[in-house]
Every structure is written in C-alpha cells, then in structure tokens.
Amino acid sequence: MGIKLRLTIMSFLQFAVWGAYLTSMGSYLFSIGMREQIGFFYAMQGIVSIIMPAIMGIVADRWIPVQRLLGYCHALAAAFIILAGYYGMTTGTEAEFSTLFLLYSCSVAFYMPTIALSNSTSYTILTNNNFDTIKAFPPIRTLGTVGFIFAMLLVNFMGTENGTITFSFLGKSANFLSFQNTYSQFFVSGILGIILFLYSFTLPNCPICKDEEKKTLADTLGLKAFALFKERKMAIFFIFSMLLGVSLQITNGYANPFIESFQKIPEFAQTWGAQNANALISLSQVSETLCILLIPFFLKKFGIKKVMLMAMVAWVLRFGLFATGNPGDGVWMFVLSMIVYGIAFDFFNVSGSLFVDKETNKNIRSSAQGVFMMMTNGFGATIGMLGAQAVVNHFVFSSESAEAQIAGWQTSWYIFAGYALVVTILFAILFKYKHDKNI
C-alpha cells in the first residue's frame, strides 16, 4: 500500500471521529434540556486546545514518535466519549450537566491534540519519502473531510426504531429517532476512534529528532516554538489566527439547533432542510472537500495573506447567509452558506497549517503546529463559543415563542458576520507579507 494511500486512510478516520458528533451534539444537548449550556461544550474544545496540542507537540518532538502518540490519544479520547454515551443512555433526559460535561471534556482533551498530531504525522512521513507537502498534503486532507461527511450522514440517517437500529432517508421511516438527536453519536465516534488507534501502529515510524548538542531547558521542553512570537510576521499571523478562530466552532455548535428550530414554524415544519439539518450542513464539508484541492494553486498564485483574506470574507458570508435564509424559499441561501464554508475553513485552517510548516524548522515543527492549534482552536474557539453562547442565550433562548426565537437567531448571525468583517479589515491593514510566486 502506497504512502499517500496510508495517510489518506488515517486522515479519513481522523475526521470521521469528529464528524460523528461535532455538528449534531448541539441538537442532542437541546433534546435533554441543556440548550443554554451548548456553548460550554464547544468552548471546552477550545479550552483544552490552549495547552494540550502544545504539550503533545512537545512530547512528539522529544520523546514519543508522533504516529504512536496519535494512536494513544485516540484510544483515550474514544474511551471517554464511549463513557459519555453510556451515561447519556442510562440517564436519558435526567442526565446531569456536570457528569456529562466532565466525560466529554476528558475525551476532547485527548482528541483535540490529534488534529495537529495527524498533520505533523503526514508532513513528516511525506517529507521523509521526498514528497512536496504543499502538493501532496491537500488531497490527503480532502479525504479527511470525506470521513467527516461520512460520519455526519451516518449519524443523520441512522437511528433507532422500536429498539432496533434502522436507517431513514427522505422521511420514509416512521417514529424514527435519528442518532443526531441522541447519545448514540458518541458511540459512533468512540468506535471510529478505536479503529484509528489500532491503525496508527501500522504507519511508518516518524523518528524523534535526536542531536548531540547541549540543550537548554527551553530546548528540552520544546518551548522554542513560542519564540516565533518574536518575529513580527509570525506574531501577527498567530494573533489573527486567534481572532479568526473565534468563528470556527460557532456554526458547529449552533447551526443544527438553528435549522431545526424552523420545525416549530408551520410554514417550514415539513421542509427537507428543517427535518435533516445534519445532512444539509454536510454540504459544508462537501465544499470543504473540493476547496482543499484548490489550496496548492491559490497559495502559489496569491500567497498566504490573500488566501487568508478570502477565508475571512467567506466567514462574513457564512454568517450573513444564515441570517437571511430559511429552509423554504430561502434554502438557496443556506446552500450558498454551506458552499462558502469550504473557503472559510480550508483557506484558513489548512493553508495556515501549511504556512506554519514552511516557516519553521524541523526541530520545532510539531511544537509549532501545536501553537497554531492553541491560538485557533484554543484561545480563539474558546472566546468565540463563550461569546456566541452569551449572544444566543440573550437573543434566542430568552424567548419562548418560535417566531421570536427565529428573529433572535437572525440577529445573532448578523452580529457574528459583523465581527468577521472587522477582523477582515484589520488583517488586510496589519499583516505584511510579500509573496514570491516562484517559490
């Protein structure tokens, strides 16, 4: 089996684990009476990303081969998410926030570092086998998004009916309770995580960088990656990565409950979009799959600054189209929002990761990826989800009528779009980067 195919399978499983619950967990929490705590669950992904990816990056650079550490983290993440699913199964709507939140938090504490670890694994193995990472990595990462879509659709169309597992498509199954509204999504994620844990040990070894030079304490702890903040270009890049990271998890946490809220409006109650929010949202990942393939061309032609600006403008459109659309005659706006998501996510996350890889030396590469993850999915996503929770709770969940809640959702999306627009303007002014098309 070829190197790129092996890494492609790893990427598929890596994001299938996440896709099983990331976009649908909000609906499950809503169904068990935790609607006002949705933001805390998604913010926890950010909180653990502040420190865990950096720590695991240091461990991978200094002590444990990155592909093995990837497997260990997935094993622990799977164990805790399965426990969360079991707790949800045994308690139903009586589940306590503290217990479910603790189990979930332990799981994401070990899952979130694997995003950077899987990137580092791919970059290291590709480099060791003389591949150009900018050309070879995007197609591999594309299959990660396919894995995410696969898990999303599996959870959307798979469910329970009279105590048995069944599938539903286009509303053909009666009395069908989709996994996207139940604890079962955690079991799906856990099973996929165990498979990836086992698979990681079949990957080529990524040797730890060992040199004979005397190391300082900063060298030993892998803290040299933080010295990147001394470079003005990298410091501004990381700061804006954090500011743009604020947007990353908002639609993951709230798009599903938002679209499903239209079920309470007679005009939209029976529309396919309102009934299959997860499937509709999966169009975002389809777009992501296609946009990843464009990254080598866009990075070479336009450079990181313009590519990042494209991502920022796409975030403005992503939120703005949610504010103006609906699952009925305005469903085309939802679909367009899903399409621009590919640019919003890939041109930021994947291009940013490649930029960090190219701007750092091999001795701190995993640590640098951890820092990028810390700034985006760590500080950025944490601030974003806590802020989004405050906005949504104020404008949406403070109202009881369905109409008032829809109006509150629209106001919330406009606020998020306005924030993204301000970040876009500031980045265009402050980030200085001269692109050389010949490199």
N, C-alpha and C positions, 0 to 999 in steps of 0.2 A: 504494500500500500504506500503510495507516494506521500511525501512530507506535507504537501499542501492539503491533500485529502484528509490526512490525520488531524491536522489543525482545524480543518473545516468542521469535522465531526465534533471536536472539542468546543468550537465556537457555537455550533448548533445547540448542544446540551447546556452550555454556559448560560445562554439567554432564555432557553426554554424553562429552566428552573425559575427564573424571574418572571417570565411571561405568564406562568400559571396563576399568579395572584396579584401582580403589580397593578393592573388596570381594573381588576374586579374586586379587590379586597374592600374598597370603599362601599360597594353595594352590600357585601356581607356584613360589614360593621353597621351599616344603616339598618339592616334587617333585624339585628339583635339589640337595637336601641343605643348604639354608640355613635350616632351621627355627629355629635358635637366633639367627639374625640378622634375623628378620622385624621385630622391634621397631625395629631401626636404620633400616630403610627407611621405616617410617611416622613415626618420630621426625624423620627428615630433613625431612619436610614441615613439621614444627614449627620446626625449627632455621632453615630459610630464611624462615619466616614471621615470625621475630623481627625481621628487618631489611628483607627485600625488599619487602613490601607498603608499609611506611612510606616507603622510598626511592622506590618507584614512585608512591606517592600524592603525594609532594613534586614529582616530575617532572611529574605530570599537573596539579598545581595551578599550576606555574610556567612550564613550558617546552613540553610536548608535549600536544596535545589528548587527553583521556582515551580517546576511542574509537580513536584511532590507536595510542596506547601499548598498549592492549588487544590490538590486532592484532599488533604487533611481538613482544610477549611470547608470544603463542600460536605464532607462527612459530618462535621459538627453542625453546620447550618441545616442539613437535612434532618438530623436527629431532633433538633429543637422545633423545626417547623412541623414535623410529624406530631410532636407532643402538643403543639398549639392546636393542630387539627383534632387530635384526640380529646383535648379539653373542650373544644367547641362542640364536638359530637356528643359528649357526655353531659354537658350543661345546657345546651340549646340557648334559648333566649335568657336564661338565668346566668349566663357567663359573666364573671366579674372582670371589669376593665383591668385591674392590677395584675391578675394572673395571666390573662391572655396577652397583655402588653409585655409582660416580663418574658414569656416564652418566645414571643415574636421578636423581641429586642435581642435576645440571645442568638436567635437564628440569623438576623440581618447583620449582627456584629461580626459573624464569620462569613456571611455571603458577600457583603459589600467589598471587602478587600479582594475578592476573586476577580472582580472586573479588571482591576489594574494588573493582578497577577496573570490573568489569561492573556492580556495584551502583552505583558512582558515575556510570557512563555512563547507567544507567537513571534515576537520580534527577535528573541534570542535564537530560536530554532531556525527561523528564516535566514538570519544573518550568518549563523554557523554553517548553513548549507548554500551560502552565496546567492541568496535571493535579494532583490531590491524590495525593501519593505514597503515603500510608497506604492509600488505597482502590485506586489503580491498580497499585501495585507487586506486591502478593501474587499476583494472577492471572498476572502475567508470570513471577514467580519459580516459580510452580507448574509451568509448562511446562519450567523448568529441571530439576525433579525428574523430569518425564516423560522428558526427554532422558537423565537418569541411568539410569532404569529401562530405557529402550530399549537403551542400550549394555550394561547388565548382562545383559539377556536375550539380546541378540545374541551376547555372549561365552559365555553359558551353553549356548545351543543350537547354536552354530556351532562347527565343528571340522574336523579332518582325518581322512580315512579312506582308506587306501591311496594317500596322496599327493594326494588331491583334496579340495576344500572341500565340506563337506556340512552338513546340519542334522539335529539329532536332537530328537525330542520323545517324552517318556514312555518313554525307553529303547528306541525302535524301531530304532535304528541299531546294528549290531554293530561291535565293535572301534573304537568311536568315541572320539576323544581331544578333549575339549572345550577350546575356547580358554581357559576359566577355569583350566586346568592347564598352559598353555603360554605361551611368549613372544609368541604371536600377538596377545594382548590389547594389547600395546604398539603393534603396527602399527595396530590399530583406533583406538586413542587418537590416534596421530600423524596419521592421515588426517583424522579429525574436526577436529583442531587446525588443519590446513592450510586446511580449508574455512572455519573461523571466522576465520582470519587474512584470507582474501580477503573474507569477508562484512563484516568490521568496517569496511572502507573504503567501504561503501555506507551507513553510518549517518549521521544528521545530525551536523554538527560541534558539538562542545562547546567553546565559546570559552574560552581561558585568561583568568583574571581579571587584568586589567591596570589598575593605578591609578597615579596620578601622585605619590602620597605617597612621601616618602623612606623606604626600607626599612632596617631593622636587619638584621644578619646572621641573626638568628633568623627574620625575615620571609622573607628570601631562601631559606633552607634549608627553610622550611616547618616549623620546629620549634615554632611557636606551638601546634600541636595538642597537644604534650606539656604545655602549660600547663594543660590540662584537669585534670591530676592535682592542681592546687592547689585545685580545687573538691571539697569532701568527698564530695558525692553522686557525682560522676563518678569520683573516685579509688576509692571503694568499689565502684562498678559495674565498673570495669575490673579491679580485683583479683579480684572474684568471677567475672568473665568468664574470667580466667585459671584460677581454681580449678575452674570447671565445664568449661573447655576441656580439662582433664586427661582427661575422659571421652570426648571427641569421636571419637578415632580407635581406641579400644580394640576395639570390635566390628568396625570396618572391617578391622583387621589380623588379628583372631583368630576372628571368628565363622565364617568359611568353613572354616579348618582344624579348628575345634572340631566343627562339624556333620559334616564329612567323616570325622572320627575314629570316628564311630559305625559306619562301614563295616567296621571291624575286629571289631565285636561281632556275632556271628551273628544275634542277635535283631533287630537293626536294619539289617543289611547291605543288604537289598534294598528298604528303605523309600524312597519317592519323595524325602523330605526329605534323607536321607543321600546320595542319588545326585545331587541337584540343589540343592546348597547355595546357589548364587548366585541361582537362581530363587526359593527360599524367602526368602532375605534381601531380594529385591526387593520383597516385601510391605512392608518398612520404608519404601521410597521411595513406594509407593502410598499408605501412610498419610501420609507427608510431604506428598504432593501435595494431599490433602484438608485436612490441618491448616493449610497455608499460607492457605487461603481463609478460615479462621476467625480469623486474626490481627487484621484490622481490627476485628471485633466484640469480641474479647477485650481488645485494647488499650484500646479506647474505654470498655468497661464496667468493666474491672478495673484497668487501669494496668500499667506495666512490672513493678512488684515482684511482684504476684500472678501475672502471666504467667510471669515467671522462676521463681517457686516451683513452678508447675505443671510447668515443664520439668525442674526438679531432682528432683521426686518421680517424674517419668516415667523419669529415668535410674536411680533406685533400682529401679524395677520392671523396666526393661530388663535390667539385670544379674541381678536376683534370679530372673526367669523363665527366663533361660538356665541358671541354676544348678539349677533344679528340673525342667526339661523334658527331653524326648528326642524323636527323630524317629518314635517308635512311638505308644504310647497317650498319651504326654505331649506330642505335637506341638502340641496346642492351646496349651500354654504358650509354645512358640516363636512361634506365630502371634500370640498376645497381646503377646509381647515386640516383635514387628515392628510391631504396631499402635501401641503406646505410644511407639515411636521417633519417630513423626511429631511428637508433642507435645514430646518430649525435644529434638529437633533444631531444629524450626521456632520453637517458643516461646522458644528461646534465641538461635539464630543470626539468624533473620530479624527477630524483634522487637527484638533488641539492636541490629542494624544500623539499623533504622528509628529507634530511640531516639537513637542517636548522631547520625543525620542531623538530627533535630529539635532536638537540644541544642547544635548547633554552627552557626556562621555559614558562609556560602557560601565565604569566603576560605580556610577550612581544612578544608572538607568531605571532600575526597579524602584529605587527610593524616589526619584523624580516623578515617576508615574504615580506613586503614592501621594506625593504632594499635590499633583494636579487633581487627583481624585478627592483629596482632602478639601481643596478650595472649591471644587464644583459640587460634588455630591455630599460634601461635608458642610462647610460653613454656608455655602450658597443655598443648598437644598433645605437645610435646617431653618435658616432665616425665611426662606420662601414659603415653606409649609406652615410655619407658625404664623407668619403674616397672613397667608391665604386663609388659614383656619379662622383667624380673627375677622377677616373681611366676610367670609361666607357665613359664619355664625351670626354676624351682625345684620347682614343684608338678606340672608336666605332663611336660616333656621330660626330666626326670631319671629318669623311669620308662620301662621298655621294654614292660611288659605293657599291653594295650589297656584292661583294666579299671582298672588303677591310673591311667592317663592320664585316663580319664573322671572318676574321683574327683578328680584334680588339677584338672581343668577346673572342676568344681563348686566346689571350694574357692576357686579364683581368682575366679570370678564373684561369690561371696559377699563376698570382700574388696573388689572394685570397688563392689558395692552398698553396703557399709558406708561406704566413703569418700564416695559420693554423698550418703548420708543425713546425714553430719556436715556437709558443705558446705551442705545444705539448711537445717539448723537454724541454723547460723551466719549465713547470709544473711537468714533471717527476723528474726533479732535485730538485726543490724547495719545493714542497708540501710534508710535512712529516705527515703520518697518519698510525698508527698501527691498523690494522683491527682484531677484535676478532670475529671469526666465531660463537662463542657460544652465542653471544648477540642477 
